[in-house]
């Protein structure tokens, strides 16, 4: 492929969304969407008509995964889009599990063409073979307004939960015992919600969610008869010319009406502070092995942003890739993200496997865009659903971070609040 070619210097973000919907429907496109309403949300991408893919199934060792990823991603300069399942972390961390895998460890794709939208300067760029350019130009002209649909909401009585209210609160209580025994000092406990999606068009649902609940790391990705719909606000790892950034989120407060007083309340909470500080320390440790000595630093500790009627607290952890290291080294050595495992990571993951009756799959894994050894962006795939095209069912996961002063009922309420965008008000 050639270097990115500017095909428009005045493409609005809304028009790019329309282009994206057209290509998703007509050209099997996968899409990563930022948000014009979210500062510094980065670039948006459309991968059009997959032409090559890498799928790695359970059983591969961490060394095999790394070697195959590098061979696939770095064989040429074509952008790569895909996802890593949370259970890849089992292979990388030596965590044994008797659960049946439902997803590949990872699925990556290369495309006939990749469209790139820059929300900062409204430019639209294209990376493709010259022979495909006319197809792209013609298809862009065919893009129309995205049909407006009501967001589907699901009532509690029609949802099957792997951990219901009592089960989740019991899980929190069990986690507190593990904390007292010294086996973990923070653990992310989740539940899986399954519902009938027969009346849901997953493609329209994705764009409707993005319009109603904008966030920085939306992704729609097709994989083996399933459609992954991720509405994540959390950056896992960004690498730009070797410069590393992670933005772990820990600390949540549900609100009906935003106020600075609520922000201050979140920032002054001892519990939420301890959650975030522990994970920041874990992230610093995770990236240090692949970063230049002395380059890792924490900035903007306990910053807050609003998304999905939630206040979220986060920090920025920066570094620089060390000589001889690339973004895949960094990604796999830090995977899965500390904000969705706990501390210490391996011990917490082993306990998670005992406490949770479900697999996580893409949820709590990562959606990735790899653009060379020194350039990558990856999200933590929270607020994520999987639509099964065969059964027309939807799985959605949600969870919370448990620390020594967690209250089981409050943690359940927080977990349900994080699923608020798909539940009827009576369910929240």
C-alpha positions as MATLAB code, in Angstrom:
seq = 'XXXXXXXXXXXXXXXXXXXXXXXXXXXXXXXXXXXXXXXXXXXXXXXXXXXXXXXXXXXXXXXXXXXXXXXXXXXXXXXXXXXXXXXXXXXXXXXXXXXXXXXXXXXXXXXXXXXXXXXXXXXXXXXXXXXXXXXXXXXXXXXXXXXXXXXXXXXXXXXXXXXXXXXXXXXXXXXXXXXXXXXXXXXXXXXXXXXXXXXXXXXXXXXXXXXXXXXXXXXXXXXXXXXXXXXXXXXXXXXXXXXXXXXXXXXXXXXXXXXXXXXXXXXXXXXXXXXXXXXXXXXXXXXXXXXXXXXXXXXXXXXXXXXXXXXXXXXXXXXXXXXXXXXXXXXXXXXXXXXXXXXXXXXXXXXXXXXXXXXXXXXXXXXXXXXXXXXXXXXXXXXXXXXXXXXXXXXXXXXXXXXXXXXXXXXXXXXXXXXXXXXXXXXX';
ca = [
       0.000    0.000    0.000;
       1.010    3.611   -0.505;
       1.353    6.386    2.052;
      -1.986    7.872    3.219;
      -3.519   10.049    0.520;
      -5.683   13.006    1.527;
      -8.992   12.704   -0.312;
     -10.787   15.496    1.600;
      -9.658   18.283    3.885;
     -13.196   19.201    4.947;
     -14.947   16.001    5.989;
     -17.059   16.565    9.091;
     -17.157   13.887   11.736;
     -20.863   13.332   11.119;
     -20.220   12.791    7.407;
     -17.483   10.307    8.275;
     -20.003    8.433   10.413;
     -22.313    8.283    7.387;
     -19.458    7.008    5.231;
     -18.684    4.491    7.945;
     -22.241    3.184    8.058;
     -22.289    2.761    4.273;
     -19.038    0.809    4.247;
     -20.078   -1.309    7.242;
     -23.259   -2.320    5.413;
     -21.895   -2.688    1.895;
     -18.224   -3.605    2.257;
     -17.876   -5.691    5.450;
     -16.017   -2.809    7.076;
     -14.772   -2.790   10.646;
     -14.773    0.591   12.333;
     -13.034    2.418   15.164;
     -14.790    5.667   16.076;
     -13.592    8.480   18.270;
     -15.896   11.295   19.275;
     -16.064   14.950   18.348;
     -17.469   15.515   21.859;
     -14.499   13.888   23.572;
     -11.256   15.882   23.705;
      -8.133   14.150   22.382;
     -10.103   11.111   21.249;
      -7.656   10.458   18.436;
      -8.289    9.261   14.937;
     -11.145    7.171   13.538;
     -10.596    4.272   11.143;
     -12.543    2.197    8.630;
     -11.071   -1.113    7.542;
     -12.756   -1.909    4.208;
     -13.109   -5.463    2.832;
     -10.750   -7.720    4.819;
      -8.178   -9.438    2.638;
      -5.928  -11.148    5.207;
      -6.429  -12.193    8.804;
      -4.700  -13.787   11.750;
      -6.774  -15.920   14.131;
      -5.080  -17.650   17.046;
      -7.066  -20.227   18.997;
      -6.576  -21.404   22.593;
      -3.567  -23.621   23.189;
      -0.951  -21.345   21.658;
       1.842  -20.301   23.993;
       2.650  -16.678   24.736;
       5.832  -16.972   22.676;
       3.873  -18.344   19.702;
       1.321  -15.541   19.970;
       4.023  -12.865   20.006;
       5.903  -14.369   17.062;
       2.777  -14.748   14.920;
       1.544  -11.249   15.762;
       4.840   -9.656   14.781;
       5.054  -11.682   11.578;
       1.519  -10.644   10.606;
       1.590   -7.011   11.701;
       5.109   -6.049   10.651;
       5.355   -7.933    7.346;
       4.388   -4.701    5.540;
       3.138   -1.208    6.342;
      -0.595   -1.997    6.147;
      -2.703   -0.974    9.177;
      -4.056   -3.827   11.316;
      -7.352   -3.791   13.253;
      -8.544   -6.490   15.624;
      -9.125   -7.645   19.161;
      -7.425   -9.630   21.895;
      -9.657  -11.724   24.156;
      -9.276  -11.403   27.904;
      -8.461  -15.138   28.020;
      -5.283  -14.505   26.030;
      -4.090  -13.178   29.374;
      -4.435  -16.713   30.780;
      -1.894  -17.953   28.256;
       0.429  -15.010   28.808;
       0.251  -15.167   32.623;
       0.096  -18.926   33.139;
      -3.443  -18.910   34.581;
      -5.131  -22.317   34.374;
      -8.866  -22.494   33.665;
     -11.321  -25.349   33.080;
     -13.850  -23.120   31.300;
     -14.754  -23.730   27.681;
     -13.399  -21.031   25.364;
     -16.011  -19.290   23.221;
     -13.733  -16.912   21.314;
     -10.309  -16.998   19.657;
      -7.420  -15.672   21.696;
      -7.098  -12.949   19.092;
      -8.383  -11.957   15.666;
      -6.529   -9.420   13.517;
      -7.274   -8.232    9.982;
      -5.672   -6.365    7.100;
      -7.864   -4.716    4.470;
      -8.104   -3.747    0.827;
      -8.357   -0.152    2.020;
      -8.308    1.843    5.252;
      -9.997    5.232    5.616;
      -8.665    7.519    8.335;
     -10.548   10.522    9.694;
      -8.812   13.168   11.788;
     -11.309   14.972   13.998;
      -8.777   17.710   14.652;
      -8.415   19.028   11.113;
     -11.439   17.293    9.473;
      -9.220   15.540    6.955;
     -10.102   12.203    5.385;
      -7.192   10.048    4.264;
      -7.017    6.793    2.374;
      -4.526    3.958    2.434;
      -5.127    1.436   -0.363;
      -3.828   -0.180   -3.487;
      -4.256    2.076   -6.538;
      -6.514   -0.464   -8.184;
      -9.062   -0.074   -5.371;
      -9.225    3.721   -5.364;
     -12.182    3.986   -7.763;
     -14.262    1.641   -5.587;
     -13.632    3.857   -2.572;
     -14.450    7.090   -4.385;
     -17.689    5.701   -5.784;
     -18.782    4.272   -2.429;
     -18.115    7.521   -0.565;
     -20.481    9.299   -2.958;
     -23.189    6.751   -2.093;
     -23.076    7.450    1.655;
     -26.365    8.768    3.023;
     -27.824    9.812    6.356;
     -27.757    7.009    8.915;
     -31.320    5.786    9.624;
     -32.551    6.929   13.010;
     -33.582    4.151   15.398;
     -34.640    3.963   19.013;
     -32.086    2.381   21.292;
     -33.262   -1.044   22.436;
     -33.680   -1.332   26.196;
     -33.997   -4.632   27.975;
     -36.054   -5.293   31.089;
     -34.444   -7.122   34.001;
     -36.893  -10.021   33.833;
     -35.823  -10.730   30.246;
     -32.104  -10.803   31.040;
     -30.145  -13.856   32.152;
     -27.244  -12.926   34.425;
     -24.312  -15.215   35.117;
     -24.170  -13.569   38.549;
     -27.526  -12.148   39.661;
     -27.825   -9.659   42.501;
     -27.339  -12.239   45.219;
     -24.621  -14.031   43.275;
     -22.739  -10.816   42.643;
     -22.963   -9.664   46.245;
     -21.775  -13.110   47.366;
     -18.873  -12.747   44.933;
     -17.958   -9.400   46.462;
     -18.126  -10.937   49.944;
     -15.878  -13.784   48.781;
     -13.453  -11.275   47.271;
     -13.267   -9.426   50.588;
     -12.240  -12.695   52.242;
      -9.510  -13.157   49.634;
      -8.315   -9.617   50.358;
      -8.181  -10.335   54.098;
      -6.207  -13.502   53.335;
      -3.674  -11.451   51.375;
      -4.355  -13.120   47.996;
      -5.382   -9.855   46.313;
      -5.783   -6.258   47.345;
      -8.008   -5.185   44.463;
     -10.042   -7.374   42.134;
     -12.368   -6.577   39.234;
     -15.506   -8.714   39.496;
     -17.901   -8.887   36.537;
     -21.199  -10.413   35.515;
     -22.465  -11.415   32.070;
     -25.915  -10.314   30.909;
     -27.524  -12.293   28.074;
     -30.671  -11.176   26.248;
     -32.658  -11.763   23.073;
     -31.482   -9.428   20.329;
     -33.817  -10.647   17.591;
     -35.230   -7.166   17.014;
     -31.834   -5.471   17.065;
     -29.824   -4.510   13.991;
     -26.298   -4.550   15.492;
     -24.944   -2.129   12.880;
     -27.609    0.518   13.487;
     -27.361   -0.158   17.226;
     -23.656    0.643   17.160;
     -24.140    4.016   15.455;
     -27.165    4.873   17.613;
     -25.182    4.132   20.775;
     -22.330    6.302   19.518;
     -24.727    9.148   18.811;
     -26.441    8.914   22.220;
     -23.431    7.982   24.376;
     -20.293    9.314   22.655;
     -16.962    7.991   23.904;
     -13.410    7.891   22.652;
     -12.886    4.220   21.742;
     -15.947    2.834   20.009;
     -15.375   -0.230   17.836;
     -17.444   -2.497   15.613;
     -15.650   -5.668   14.569;
     -16.952   -8.822   12.870;
     -15.480  -12.124   13.979;
     -16.706  -15.615   13.153;
     -20.426  -14.929   12.959;
     -20.333  -12.508   15.854;
     -20.388   -8.711   15.878;
     -18.406   -7.052   18.650;
     -19.892   -3.707   19.689;
     -17.536   -1.884   22.032;
     -18.426    1.526   23.477;
     -15.326    1.886   25.606;
     -14.146    5.195   27.074;
     -10.839    3.723   28.294;
      -7.435    3.889   26.620;
      -5.218    0.905   27.367;
      -2.032    1.769   25.488;
      -1.245    4.347   22.832;
       2.175    4.373   21.157;
       3.039    7.268   18.839;
       6.540    7.146   17.367;
       7.640    5.258   20.453;
       5.949    7.555   22.983;
       3.726    5.522   25.319;
       0.520    6.610   27.050;
      -1.915    4.657   29.230;
      -5.035    6.138   30.852;
      -6.348    3.672   33.450;
      -9.839    4.366   34.778;
     -10.757    3.587   38.384;
     -13.348    5.429   40.426;
     -16.987    5.737   39.367;
     -19.913    7.879   40.452;
     -23.360    7.672   38.836;
     -25.151   11.002   38.385;
     -28.446   12.345   37.083;
     -27.189   15.923   36.753;
     -23.505   16.845   36.406;
     -21.959   19.190   38.956;
     -18.471   20.186   40.066;
     -19.488   19.232   43.592;
     -19.917   15.624   42.447;
     -16.495   15.748   40.800;
     -14.912   16.906   44.039;
     -16.811   14.202   45.921;
     -15.357   11.517   43.660;
     -11.831   12.915   43.884;
     -11.981   13.119   47.685;
     -13.249    9.556   48.178;
     -10.620    7.504   50.009;
     -11.966    4.272   48.503;
     -11.968    5.542   44.894;
      -8.541    7.125   45.383;
      -7.097    3.843   46.618;
      -8.622    1.960   43.655;
      -7.051    4.296   41.122;
      -3.695    4.650   42.868;
      -3.197    0.884   43.091;
      -3.942    0.410   39.402;
      -1.711    3.327   38.377;
       1.137    1.703   40.275;
       0.424   -1.590   38.494;
       0.394    0.091   35.073;
       3.688    1.851   35.841;
       5.195   -1.523   36.621;
       3.622   -3.200   33.567;
       5.028   -0.746   31.033;
       8.401   -0.166   32.680;
       9.859   -3.419   31.354;
       9.501   -2.142   27.777;
      10.168    1.555   28.375;
      13.417    3.480   28.564;
      14.731    3.648   32.109;
      13.574    6.810   33.854;
      10.950    7.684   31.206;
       7.845    6.378   33.036;
       5.906    9.087   34.849;
       2.367    9.758   36.115;
       0.492   12.897   35.085;
      -2.956   14.374   35.807;
      -3.612   11.995   38.685;
      -7.289   11.763   39.670;
      -8.608   13.595   36.617;
     -12.350   13.162   35.986;
     -14.539   13.006   32.884;
     -18.224   12.273   32.312;
     -19.526    9.464   30.112;
     -22.755    7.390   30.114;
     -24.121    9.382   33.096;
     -21.079    8.303   35.047;
     -18.182   10.287   36.416;
     -14.954    8.393   35.802;
     -11.622    9.094   37.469;
      -8.374    8.379   35.639;
      -4.683    9.164   35.451;
      -2.138    9.325   32.652;
       0.942    7.106   32.712;
       3.602    8.022   30.144;
       6.836    6.455   28.957;
       9.082    5.915   25.933;
       9.739    2.564   24.293;
      13.202    1.250   25.053;
      15.653    0.498   22.259;
      14.881   -2.856   20.671;
      11.277   -2.965   21.940;
       8.129   -2.511   19.866;
       4.436   -1.959   20.519;
       3.606   -5.684   20.480;
       6.220   -6.369   23.158;
       4.592   -3.647   25.244;
       1.024   -4.784   24.539;
       1.541   -8.436   25.431;
       3.730   -7.759   28.466;
       1.076   -5.427   29.917;
      -1.968   -7.478   28.855;
      -4.629   -7.710   30.169;
      -5.024   -4.200   31.504;
      -4.641   -3.836   35.246;
      -7.874   -1.864   35.631;
      -9.909   -4.959   34.716;
      -7.879   -7.584   36.600;
      -6.677   -6.216   39.924;
      -3.509   -6.417   41.969;
      -1.404   -8.512   42.017;
      -2.357   -9.341   38.451;
      -1.819  -13.110   38.190;
      -3.270  -13.905   41.607;
      -6.290  -11.693   40.931;
      -6.859  -13.363   37.555;
      -6.773  -16.807   39.200;
      -9.371  -15.659   41.720;
     -11.499  -14.094   38.967;
     -11.572  -17.470   37.235;
     -12.934  -19.031   40.424;
     -15.450  -16.292   41.179;
     -16.919  -15.744   37.696;
     -18.936  -18.573   36.058;
     -18.567  -17.012   32.615;
     -15.801  -16.314   30.121;
     -15.108  -12.695   29.199;
     -13.960  -13.060   25.598;
     -13.512   -9.658   23.905;
     -14.868   -7.941   27.032;
     -11.986   -6.768   29.226;
      -9.657   -7.684   26.393;
      -8.510   -5.011   23.982;
      -9.464   -3.557   20.603;
      -6.258   -2.649   18.744;
      -5.052   -0.628   15.770;
      -1.436   -1.406   14.937;
       0.300    0.787   12.403;
       3.903   -0.343   12.697;
       6.410   -1.270   15.415;
       6.290    2.192   17.007;
       2.624    3.107   16.486;
      -0.477    1.571   18.055;
      -3.676    2.461   19.868;
      -5.555   -0.024   22.027;
      -8.592    0.281   24.262;
      -9.720   -1.592   27.322;
     -12.849   -3.263   25.917;
     -15.271   -2.327   28.680;
     -18.927   -1.343   27.999;
     -18.785   -4.033   25.329;
     -21.385   -6.380   23.813;
     -21.247   -9.325   21.442;
     -24.123   -9.950   19.025;
     -24.381  -13.548   17.805;
     -25.735  -13.512   14.242;
     -26.812  -17.162   14.422;
     -28.738  -17.121   17.717;
     -29.554  -13.375   17.582;
     -28.591  -13.124   21.237;
     -26.646  -10.307   22.874;
     -24.085  -10.697   25.630;
     -23.057   -7.661   27.653;
     -20.691   -7.615   30.603;
     -20.267   -5.178   33.479;
     -18.283   -5.098   36.703;
     -16.605   -3.085   39.425;
     -13.343   -2.950   41.337;
     -13.425   -4.510   44.802;
     -11.179   -3.245   47.611;
     -11.160   -3.866   51.353;
     -13.805   -1.248   52.153;
     -16.181   -2.223   49.333;
     -19.838   -2.726   50.168;
     -21.412   -5.667   48.262;
     -24.723   -3.946   47.569;
     -23.050   -0.701   46.472;
     -20.741   -2.610   44.112;
     -23.742   -4.355   42.554;
     -25.466   -0.999   42.021;
     -22.328    0.381   40.371;
     -22.139   -2.652   38.099;
     -25.758   -2.278   36.995;
     -25.244    1.469   36.449;
     -22.466    0.632   33.987;
     -24.993   -1.382   31.999;
     -27.488    1.479   32.098;
     -27.282    2.198   28.370;
     -28.946   -1.152   27.589;
     -31.324   -1.564   30.555;
     -34.758   -0.104   31.162;
     -34.782    2.515   33.940;
     -36.590    0.054   36.202;
     -33.643   -2.329   35.878;
     -31.004    0.155   37.034;
];
